């Protein structure tokens, strides 16, 4: 589904998108033997590419609770403002799945793509961005160990060929 959040003007030059709150209800019943297990639910949120350098969606999941302060939102009469702190930025590719095989180049290639997709949505001023850039290059080189020689796919130009790991590699 595509949704269109309301826009809130900040000043003459800038505007922000108002937060969206979703409720997801699950129809059906589960067999009793599954109830004691964690059941993975995958939810994906993205913003159109042309807006990605200006705004990034953050997803915070929690079981339904009447305690609204768990959302870490500032609520006033006219607005709800939810701003994640730097330590709340989710890293969706960690932990690695149990099926990840460090000897398999295609697993490293898939991981590098996941890191790249996450990385280009981050503000480059965040400490997670610098860490993510190095993690991207580590995964990329693991997938294409002859880089910069040989054949390898192009990466998103918003990920510069910079950072401690790749500079040592080159």
C-alpha positions, 0 to 999 in steps of 0.5 A: 500500500502507498500512503501519503503523510500530511506535510507540516510547514517549518518555515518558508523553505522547509517542511516535515512529514507528520508521523504515521501510526499503523495498527496491524491486526492478524486474522486467523488462529495459530496452532498451540505448538507455535505460540511459544515461538517468536513469529517473524513478521516482515514489514518494509517501508521506503520513501521514493528515491528522489526524496531519500536524501532529504527524509528517511522513514524509521520503523519502531515495532512494539506490542500494543500497549496503552502506555503511549510514552513507550513510543517516545513521542512528544504529544501536544494539543496540536501535534505528535512528534516522534524523533528516534535518537541515534541509538534507536536507528534500526540495523535491519541486516543484523543479526545475520540469518542463521543461513548466512554462509561466510564462504558463499560469495552470493551471501556476501553480495546479498548482504552488501546490497542490504547494507547499501539499501539501508545506508543510502537512506541514512543522514551522512552525519550520523555515526551509523553512516560511517560504520555502515559505509565501512560494513558495506565495503567489507561485504562488497569486497568479500563478495568481489575479492578481486575488486577493483579488478575483475567484474563487479556491479556498480554500487549506489554513487551515494556510497563513496569509495572512502573509509578505513577498510576500503582505503586500506584494501585499495 
